[in-house]
Amino acid sequence: MRRKNNLKVLKENGLFENAKKLKEKYPPISENIEGVQRVYSIKNIYQLFNDFKNFYLIVISDPSIDQKLRYFLTKRLASQSSDFLVNLAKKTMKKNPLSFQLIQFSLHPNNSRISLLCLSELKNLDELTNLRDRLNDIKLSFQEKMDKLIKLSCD
C-alpha cells in the first residue's frame, strides 16, 4: 500500500467507520531484524468496529523508510498474557506463519494489563479482508486449544 495518504484511503474504504481512536500514551515497540533491534514509536491506535469488530489498527512511525508510517491490523488473542499463553499461541502460529507476529502489549496502559496480540502489517488494501479472515482463524484456533485445556483441567 502506498504510504502517502494511507489513512485517507483506509477511511474511504470504510475501515474507520465508527472507529475509536485510543487516547493513551504508549511505549514504543521493537522488532529484531537480522540481529538488529529497531524501535518504533506508536503514532495512533484505533479500535475498529463493524466488519472489523474486535480488531485494532496500530499506526507506527518508522524513520528508516521514506513515508515513515506503517500500519498493522491487530487481533487480541488474550486480554491478559502469560508465558504459557505465549507458548500456546506460538504453537498455533506455526500453522499460519506468514507475516504474523505476536506481541505482548498494553492497549490500556493505565490499568497495567498486558494483552497478547497477533498482528500483521497491512501493505496492500486488497488483502484487508483476507488478512481479517486469517487473523480470525488464528483467534479461533487459539481459543479451541484454550477450551480443550480448560476441559482437561476440569475433568
C-alpha positions as CSV (number, residue, x, y, z in Angstrom):
1,M,0.0,0.0,0.0
2,R,1.5,3.4,-0.9
3,R,2.3,5.2,2.3
4,K,1.1,8.6,1.0
5,N,-2.4,9.4,2.3
6,N,-2.9,5.9,3.6
7,L,-5.2,6.9,6.4
8,K,-7.4,8.8,3.9
9,V,-7.6,5.7,1.6
10,L,-8.4,3.4,4.6
11,K,-11.2,5.8,5.7
12,E,-12.7,5.9,2.2
13,N,-12.8,2.1,2.2
14,G,-14.9,2.0,5.4
15,L,-12.2,0.7,7.8
16,F,-12.7,3.6,10.1
17,E,-16.4,3.6,10.1
18,N,-17.3,4.1,13.8
19,A,-13.6,3.6,14.8
20,K,-12.5,4.8,18.1
21,K,-9.0,6.4,18.5
22,L,-7.5,5.2,21.7
23,K,-6.0,8.3,23.5
24,E,-3.3,6.9,25.7
25,K,0.5,7.3,25.8
26,Y,2.0,4.2,24.5
27,P,5.6,2.9,24.9
28,P,7.5,2.2,21.7
29,I,7.5,-1.3,20.2
30,S,10.6,-3.0,18.9
31,E,11.4,-5.5,16.2
32,N,14.5,-7.6,15.7
33,I,15.6,-7.6,12.0
34,E,18.6,-9.7,11.1
35,G,20.1,-9.3,14.6
36,V,19.5,-5.5,14.7
37,Q,16.8,-4.3,17.1
38,R,14.7,-1.4,15.7
39,V,12.5,0.7,17.9
40,Y,9.3,2.3,16.5
41,S,7.1,4.9,18.2
42,I,3.4,4.4,18.1
43,K,1.6,7.3,16.4
44,N,-2.0,6.1,16.9
45,I,-4.1,3.1,17.8
46,Y,-7.7,2.7,16.5
47,Q,-10.2,0.3,17.8
48,L,-12.2,-0.9,14.8
49,F,-15.9,-1.9,14.6
50,N,-18.5,-3.1,12.1
51,D,-16.8,-5.8,9.8
52,F,-13.6,-5.4,11.9
53,K,-15.1,-5.8,15.4
54,N,-12.5,-6.7,18.0
55,F,-9.7,-5.5,15.7
56,Y,-7.2,-2.7,16.2
57,L,-5.2,-0.7,13.7
58,I,-1.8,0.3,15.0
59,V,0.0,3.1,13.2
60,I,3.7,3.3,13.9
61,S,6.3,5.8,12.9
62,D,9.3,4.2,11.1
63,P,12.2,6.6,10.5
64,S,14.0,4.1,8.3
65,I,11.5,4.4,5.4
66,D,10.6,7.4,3.3
67,Q,6.9,7.9,4.2
68,K,7.6,6.9,7.9
69,L,4.2,5.3,8.6
70,R,3.4,1.6,8.8
71,Y,0.0,0.1,9.5
72,F,-0.7,-3.2,11.4
73,L,-4.0,-4.9,11.6
74,T,-4.2,-6.5,15.0
75,K,-6.4,-9.0,16.8
76,R,-6.3,-9.6,20.6
77,L,-5.8,-13.3,21.4
78,A,-5.9,-12.9,25.2
79,S,-6.7,-9.9,27.3
80,Q,-4.1,-10.9,29.9
81,S,-0.9,-12.5,28.7
82,S,1.4,-15.0,30.3
83,D,4.4,-17.2,29.3
84,F,2.0,-20.2,29.0
85,L,-0.3,-18.3,26.7
86,V,2.6,-17.0,24.5
87,N,3.9,-20.6,24.1
88,L,0.4,-21.8,23.2
89,A,0.0,-19.0,20.7
90,K,3.4,-19.8,19.1
91,K,2.3,-23.4,18.5
92,T,-0.9,-22.0,17.0
93,M,1.0,-19.6,14.8
94,K,3.1,-22.5,13.3
95,K,0.1,-23.3,11.2
96,N,-0.1,-19.7,10.0
97,P,3.5,-18.4,9.9
98,L,3.2,-16.0,7.1
99,S,3.7,-12.4,8.1
100,F,2.1,-12.7,11.6
101,Q,3.8,-11.6,14.7
102,L,2.9,-12.0,18.4
103,I,3.5,-9.2,20.8
104,Q,2.7,-8.6,24.5
105,F,1.3,-5.0,24.7
106,S,-0.9,-3.0,26.9
107,L,-3.7,-1.4,24.9
108,H,-4.8,0.4,28.0
109,P,-1.6,1.3,29.9
110,N,-3.4,2.9,32.8
111,N,-4.8,-0.4,34.0
112,S,-1.5,-2.3,33.7
113,R,-2.9,-5.3,31.9
114,I,-0.7,-6.7,29.2
115,S,-2.6,-8.3,26.3
116,L,-1.4,-10.9,23.8
117,L,-1.8,-9.5,20.3
118,C,-1.4,-11.1,16.9
119,L,-0.6,-8.6,14.2
120,S,0.3,-8.3,10.5
121,E,1.5,-5.4,8.5
122,L,-1.1,-4.0,6.1
123,K,0.8,-3.4,2.9
124,N,-1.9,-3.7,0.3
125,L,-5.5,-2.6,0.7
126,D,-6.7,-5.6,-1.5
127,E,-5.5,-8.0,1.2
128,L,-7.5,-6.4,4.0
129,T,-10.5,-8.9,4.1
130,N,-8.2,-11.9,3.6
131,L,-6.0,-10.7,6.5
132,R,-9.0,-10.2,8.7
133,D,-10.2,-13.7,8.0
134,R,-6.8,-15.2,8.6
135,L,-6.5,-13.3,11.9
136,N,-10.0,-14.6,12.9
137,D,-8.9,-18.1,12.1
138,I,-5.8,-17.8,14.3
139,K,-8.0,-16.5,17.1
140,L,-10.5,-19.4,16.7
141,S,-7.7,-22.0,16.7
142,F,-6.1,-20.4,19.8
143,Q,-9.5,-20.4,21.5
144,E,-10.1,-24.0,20.7
145,K,-6.8,-25.0,22.2
146,M,-7.7,-23.0,25.3
147,D,-11.1,-24.6,25.6
148,K,-9.5,-28.1,25.3
149,L,-7.1,-27.3,28.1
150,I,-9.9,-25.9,30.3
151,K,-11.9,-29.1,29.7
152,L,-9.0,-31.3,30.6
153,S,-8.3,-29.4,33.8
154,C,-12.0,-29.7,34.8
155,D,-12.2,-33.5,34.4
